Amino acid sequence: MSATPSVRAGAVVPVLASAGITVALMQTLVIPLVPELPRLLHASAAGTAWAITATLLAAAVATPIMGRLGDMYGKRRMLLISIGMLVTGSVVAALSSSLVPMIAGRALQGLASGVIPLGISIMRDELPSEKVGTAVAQMSASLGVGGALGLPAAALLAENFNWHTLFWVSATLGAIVFVLVVRFVPESAVRSGGRFDVPGGVGLSVGLISLLLAISQGASWGWAGGRTLALFALAVVALLAWGWWETRTAEPLVDLRTTARPQVLLTNLASMVFGFAMFAMSLVLPQLLQMPKATGFGLGQSMLASGLVMGPSGLIMLVAAPFSAKISKTRGPKVTLMLGALVVAAGYGVGSVLMSSVWELVLVSLLIGAGIGVAYGAMPALIMGAVPVSETAAANSFNTLMRSIGTSVSSAVAGVILANLTISLGGYTLPSQSGFRVVLLIGAGAALTALAVASFIPTRRTTAEAPAVEAEAVAG
């Protein structure tokens, strides 16, 4: 029996936000297992690293493709397919006891990453205009919320249950969300139709996989190594060829002419730099918390305690989302994005000085989390204010992809810094306090760079003016 329209309307936002949090949880679920995976899967450390890399690569490919398919064939349909892949991947990983099925399961989980931009697009189509801002801010923030809450939850499960339980829980949450979407989320009538751009999909996939594989594996392969350089070269060639094709085909995967609009282009650039800034917190704070006290700066906390310290940052993102929407409504999403970047920069600045006790790192994570929650709500608002409604899912997916590229680059840069600024303790080489401080300061610099880029975003088109943009598209 289906829900009544009024009940469905009230449930759309929490159901879609829950779907976003569930997908984001998947990204951090495996972190507590990383040191143990070689033993659990009877494989090398280099091999088990693909349990992380496979998810990253699959997400990069799926996000823009699912967004375009959602615009063409139905956003709810693609949302359910994405959640279905999350459930399937979780079951495959839960049943695995060797490397290959684990990698396959993690890749299927990564294919679900289009859920958040699809959810944002559904909200734009289905909700009254006065509710869209707050709903979109909450949905956008769900990526950070799930990532922050996933770490303590995963650590708790890993310490007290068999490791397969992590994936059974993920599968269960995905199945629950799937049922809720079926019951409460309507299918949007807004569709672009047309034929899927297969060459564009292949070209973008080859370019992204080559780029992200080189970034993620460059440290272990050697940045000047043949494989790394070959992948970077392939990425450049593939992406240039893809761009050439997209400007010449009638129904492109990504409308580069729309993407080149100053509001869209600068928002995507700011999002990529902001993604770089955001991820520095996830790389530094847990390591500082778990570093042995014998180093003189480590706090000697367990994985669970570390996750609990990071958890409040996810909750404050949810709290910040309504404020983000309110600021965007009164001052415009450009101001909101700039304010969020400024708060994140301040958080990193504080963190570069205060890192000697648990409460200090809680404060730092709260500051950065608040800034992320404010900024993340503004990005889709800026995008939706500049693209036709028929391209909402594809445009938001591309913006999400830009953030993901930023986080991948951040991981690589931080890895290089922490590998070169080290200390020796008990025969082991560990990152030094100065290395952590440098990464935090780079995070602050990246946030300020995002602030500078956002300051150039045109203000003539805002969310309130989106209908005018859509009318232009229909008339054209």
C-alpha positions in Angstrom: 0.0 0.0 0.0 1.6 3.3 -1.0 1.8 6.3 1.3 -0.5 9.3 0.9 0.9 12.3 -1.0 1.2 14.4 2.1 3.0 11.7 4.0 5.3 11.1 1.0 6.1 14.8 0.7 7.1 15.0 4.4 9.2 11.9 4.1 11.1 12.7 1.0 13.8 14.8 2.7 14.7 12.4 5.6 14.5 9.3 3.3 16.9 10.9 0.7 19.2 12.2 3.4 19.3 8.8 5.0 20.2 7.3 1.6 23.1 9.8 1.3 24.4 9.1 4.8 24.2 5.3 4.1 26.3 5.7 1.0 28.8 7.9 2.8 29.0 5.4 5.7 30.2 2.8 3.1 33.3 4.9 2.3 34.7 4.8 5.9 33.3 1.4 6.8 36.5 -0.4 5.8 39.0 1.9 7.4 39.3 0.0 10.8 40.0 -3.1 8.8 42.8 -1.7 6.6 45.7 -2.9 8.8 44.2 -6.3 9.2 43.1 -6.9 5.6 46.3 -8.6 4.4 45.9 -11.3 7.2 42.1 -11.6 6.7 42.2 -11.9 2.9 45.6 -13.8 2.7 47.0 -11.2 0.4 49.7 -8.5 0.3 49.3 -5.0 1.7 49.7 -3.7 -1.9 46.9 -6.0 -3.0 44.5 -5.2 -0.2 45.0 -1.4 -0.9 42.8 -2.0 -3.9 39.8 -2.5 -1.6 40.0 1.3 -1.2 41.2 2.2 -4.7 38.4 0.2 -6.4 35.8 2.1 -4.6 37.4 5.4 -5.5 37.6 4.5 -9.2 34.1 3.1 -9.4 32.6 6.2 -7.7 34.4 8.5 -10.1 33.0 6.7 -13.1 29.5 6.2 -11.7 28.8 9.7 -10.4 28.6 11.6 -13.7 27.1 8.7 -15.7 24.3 8.0 -13.2 23.5 11.7 -13.1 23.0 11.9 -16.8 21.0 8.6 -16.9 18.8 10.1 -14.1 18.1 13.2 -16.2 17.3 11.0 -19.2 15.4 8.0 -17.8 14.2 9.0 -14.3 16.2 10.0 -11.2 14.3 7.7 -8.8 15.0 4.8 -11.1 18.7 5.5 -11.1 18.6 6.1 -7.3 17.2 2.7 -6.7 19.7 1.1 -9.1 22.5 2.8 -7.2 21.2 1.6 -3.8 20.8 -1.9 -5.3 24.4 -1.9 -6.3 25.4 -0.8 -2.7 23.4 -3.7 -1.3 24.8 -6.2 -3.8 28.4 -5.0 -3.2 28.0 -5.2 0.6 26.7 -8.8 0.3 29.6 -9.8 -2.0 32.1 -8.3 0.5 30.3 -9.9 3.5 30.6 -13.3 1.8 34.3 -12.8 0.8 37.3 -14.5 2.3 39.8 -13.6 -0.4 41.0 -10.5 -2.3 39.2 -10.7 -5.6 35.6 -10.9 -4.3 36.4 -8.2 -1.8 37.6 -5.8 -4.5 34.5 -6.7 -6.6 32.2 -5.9 -3.7 34.0 -2.7 -2.9 33.8 -1.6 -6.5 30.0 -2.3 -6.5 29.7 -0.2 -3.4 31.5 2.6 -5.1 29.0 2.5 -8.0 26.4 3.8 -5.5 28.1 7.2 -5.2 25.6 8.9 -7.5 22.9 8.7 -4.7 23.7 12.2 -3.3 23.5 14.3 -6.5 20.5 12.2 -7.6 18.8 13.0 -4.3 19.5 16.7 -4.6 17.9 16.7 -8.1 14.8 14.9 -6.9 14.4 17.5 -4.2 14.6 20.3 -6.7 11.9 18.6 -8.8 9.5 17.5 -6.0 9.7 20.0 -3.2 8.1 23.5 -2.9 10.6 26.2 -3.7 10.7 27.5 -0.2 11.8 24.1 1.2 14.4 23.3 -1.5 17.3 25.3 0.0 17.2 23.6 3.5 16.6 20.2 2.0 19.4 20.4 -0.5 21.8 21.7 2.2 20.9 18.7 4.4 21.4 16.3 1.5 24.7 17.8 0.5 25.9 17.7 4.1 25.0 14.0 4.3 28.2 13.1 2.5 30.3 14.6 5.4 27.9 13.3 8.1 28.1 9.7 6.9 31.8 9.9 6.6 32.2 11.3 10.2 29.7 8.9 11.8 31.0 5.9 9.9 34.4 5.8 11.6 33.2 5.3 15.2 30.4 2.9 14.2 32.8 0.8 12.1 35.4 0.8 14.8 32.8 -0.3 17.4 31.7 -3.2 15.1 35.2 -4.2 14.2 36.3 -4.4 17.8 33.3 -6.4 19.0 32.1 -8.6 16.1 33.4 -10.6 13.2 34.7 -8.3 10.4 32.1 -9.6 8.0 29.5 -7.9 10.2 30.5 -4.5 8.9 29.3 -5.4 5.4 26.2 -7.2 6.6 25.2 -4.0 8.5 25.9 -2.0 5.3 23.7 -4.3 3.3 20.9 -4.1 5.8 21.0 -0.3 5.9 21.0 -0.2 2.1 18.0 -2.6 1.9 16.1 -0.5 4.4 16.8 2.7 2.5 15.8 0.9 -0.8 12.3 0.1 0.7 11.9 3.6 2.0 12.7 5.1 -1.4 10.2 2.8 -3.1 7.5 3.8 -0.6 8.0 7.5 -0.1 10.0 9.0 -3.0 8.1 9.7 -6.2 9.5 9.5 -9.7 10.2 12.9 -11.2 8.3 13.9 -14.3 11.2 16.1 -15.4 13.3 14.2 -18.0 15.5 15.3 -20.8 15.1 12.2 -22.9 17.5 11.5 -25.8 20.2 8.9 -26.3 23.0 8.1 -23.9 26.4 9.4 -25.0 28.4 6.1 -25.0 31.6 7.5 -26.5 31.5 10.3 -23.9 30.9 7.9 -21.1 33.9 5.7 -22.2 36.2 8.7 -22.8 35.4 10.3 -19.4 35.8 6.9 -17.6 39.2 6.2 -19.2 40.4 9.7 -18.3 39.2 9.7 -14.7 40.4 6.2 -14.0 43.8 7.0 -15.4 44.0 10.2 -13.5 42.8 8.9 -10.1 44.8 5.7 -10.4 48.0 7.7 -11.0 47.2 10.0 -8.1 46.3 7.1 -5.7 49.1 4.8 -6.6 51.8 7.4 -7.4 53.4 7.2 -4.0 53.9 3.4 -4.1 54.8 3.2 -7.8 57.0 6.3 -7.7 55.9 9.7 -9.1 58.5 9.5 -11.8 57.9 5.8 -12.5 56.8 4.6 -16.0 53.4 3.4 -14.9 52.5 6.7 -13.2 53.7 8.9 -16.0 52.0 6.8 -18.6 48.7 7.0 -16.7 49.0 10.8 -16.3 49.7 11.0 -20.1 46.7 8.8 -20.9 44.5 10.9 -18.6 45.5 14.1 -20.5 44.9 12.5 -23.9 41.6 10.9 -23.0 40.2 14.0 -21.3 41.2 16.2 -24.2 39.6 13.8 -26.6 36.5 13.6 -24.4 36.2 17.4 -24.3 36.5 17.6 -28.1 33.8 15.0 -28.5 31.4 16.6 -26.0 31.5 19.9 -27.8 30.6 18.3 -31.1 27.9 15.7 -30.2 24.3 16.7 -30.1 23.5 14.9 -26.8 26.6 15.1 -24.6 27.2 13.3 -21.4 28.2 16.6 -19.9 27.1 19.8 -21.6 30.5 21.6 -21.5 28.8 24.8 -22.7 26.7 24.9 -19.6 29.7 23.9 -17.5 31.7 26.8 -19.0 29.2 29.3 -17.6 31.1 31.4 -15.1 28.8 30.5 -12.2 29.1 26.8 -12.9 32.8 26.8 -13.8 33.9 28.8 -10.8 31.6 26.8 -8.4 33.2 23.6 -9.7 36.7 25.0 -9.3 35.9 26.2 -5.8 34.4 22.8 -5.0 37.5 20.9 -6.1 39.8 23.1 -4.0 37.3 22.8 -1.1 37.3 19.0 -1.4 41.1 19.2 -1.1 40.8 21.3 2.1 38.1 19.1 3.6 39.9 15.8 3.4 43.0 17.0 5.3 41.1 16.8 8.5 40.3 13.1 7.9 43.9 12.4 7.2 45.5 14.2 10.1 43.3 14.2 13.2 42.8 10.4 13.5 46.6 9.8 13.1 47.3 12.4 15.8 44.8 10.8 18.1 46.2 7.3 17.6 49.9 8.1 17.5 51.8 6.7 20.5 52.3 9.0 23.4 56.0 8.2 23.3 56.3 10.4 20.2 55.8 13.4 22.5 52.8 14.7 20.5 50.6 11.6 19.9 47.6 11.1 22.1 47.6 7.3 22.3 43.9 6.8 21.7 42.2 3.7 20.3 40.5 3.6 16.9 37.1 3.7 18.6 38.1 6.7 20.8 39.5 8.4 17.7 36.2 7.8 15.8 34.2 9.2 18.8 36.3 12.4 18.7 35.6 12.8 14.9 31.9 11.9 15.3 30.6 15.3 16.5 31.9 16.9 13.4 29.3 15.0 11.4 26.5 16.0 13.7 27.5 19.7 13.5 27.3 19.4 9.7 23.6 18.5 10.0 23.1 21.4 12.5 24.9 23.8 10.1 22.8 22.8 7.0 19.7 24.9 8.0 21.9 27.9 8.7 23.5 27.4 5.3 20.1 27.5 3.6 19.1 30.6 5.6 22.2 32.5 4.7 21.8 31.5 1.1 18.2 32.8 1.1 19.1 36.1 2.6 22.6 36.8 1.2 23.0 34.3 -1.7 24.8 31.0 -1.9 28.0 32.7 -3.0 28.3 34.4 0.4 27.5 31.1 2.1 30.2 29.2 0.2 32.7 32.0 1.1 31.7 31.9 4.8 32.0 28.1 4.9 35.5 28.3 3.4 36.5 31.0 5.9 35.4 28.9 8.9 37.2 25.8 7.5 40.4 27.9 7.1 40.0 29.1 10.7 39.6 25.6 11.9 42.8 24.4 10.3 44.6 27.5 11.6 43.5 26.6 15.1 44.5 23.0 14.6 48.0 23.9 13.5 48.4 25.4 17.0 46.1 23.3 19.2 47.0 19.6 18.8 48.2 18.5 22.2 45.0 17.2 23.8 41.8 15.4 22.9 39.5 18.4 23.6 41.6 20.6 21.3 41.1 18.2 18.4 37.4 18.0 19.2 37.3 21.8 18.9 39.2 21.7 15.6 37.0 19.0 14.1 33.8 20.9 15.2 35.1 24.1 13.6 36.0 22.4 10.3 32.8 20.4 10.3 30.7 23.5 10.8 32.4 25.1 7.8 31.9 22.1 5.7 28.2 21.9 6.6 27.8 25.6 5.6 29.7 25.4 2.3 28.3 22.1 1.1 24.8 23.4 1.1 25.8 26.3 -1.1 27.5 24.3 -3.9 24.3 22.6 -5.3 22.4 25.9 -4.9 24.9 27.7 -7.1 24.8 24.9 -9.7 21.0 24.7 -9.8 20.8 28.4 -10.2 22.7 28.3 -13.4 21.5 25.1 -15.2 18.2 24.1 -16.8 16.1 21.8 -14.7 16.5 19.0 -17.2 20.3 19.0 -16.5 20.1 19.2 -12.7 21.3 15.6 -11.9 24.1 15.7 -14.5 25.3 19.1 -13.3 25.2 18.2 -9.6 27.0 14.9 -10.3 29.8 16.7 -12.1 30.1 19.0 -9.1 30.3 16.0 -6.8 33.0 14.6 -9.0 35.0 17.8 -8.7 34.9 17.5 -4.9 36.0 13.8 -5.2 39.0 14.7 -7.4 40.0 17.4 -4.8 39.9 14.8 -2.0 42.0 12.4 -4.0 44.6 15.0 -4.7 44.6 16.0 -1.1 45.3 12.4 0.0 48.2 12.1 -2.4 49.8 15.4 -1.4 49.3 14.7 2.4 50.8 11.2 1.9 53.9 12.7 0.2 54.4 15.3 3.0 53.9 12.8 5.8 56.2 10.3 4.2 59.0 12.9 4.0 58.6 14.6 7.4 59.2 11.8 9.8 60.7 10.6 13.1 62.0 7.3 14.2 60.5 5.5 17.2 61.4 1.9 18.3 62.7 1.1 14.9 59.6 2.4 13.1 59.3 5.5 10.9 56.4 7.7 11.8 55.1 11.0 10.6 56.4 14.0 12.6 54.4 16.7 14.3 55.8 19.2 11.8 54.5 17.0 9.0 51.0 17.1 10.5 51.2 20.9 11.0 52.3 21.4 7.4 49.3 19.4 6.1 46.9 21.4 8.3 48.4 24.7 7.1 48.0 23.5 3.5 44.4 22.7 4.3 43.9 26.2 5.5 45.6 27.6 2.4 43.3 25.4 0.2 40.2 26.7 2.0 41.4 30.3 1.5 42.0 29.5 -2.1 38.4 28.2 -2.4 37.3 31.5 -0.7 39.2 33.5 -3.3 37.8 31.5 -6.3 34.2 31.8 -4.9 34.6 35.6 -4.6 34.6 35.7 -8.4 31.4 33.8 -8.9 28.8 36.0 -10.6 25.9 37.0 -8.4 23.4 37.8 -11.1 22.0 34.3 -11.1 20.9 32.7 -7.8 18.6 29.9 -6.8 15.6 32.2 -6.9 16.3 33.0 -10.5 16.6 29.4 -11.6 13.1 29.4 -13.2 14.3 32.1 -15.5 17.2 29.9 -16.6 14.9 27.0 -17.1 12.5 29.1 -19.1 15.4 30.1 -21.4 16.3 26.4 -21.9 12.7 25.5 -22.7 12.4 28.5 -25.1 15.7 27.5 -26.8 
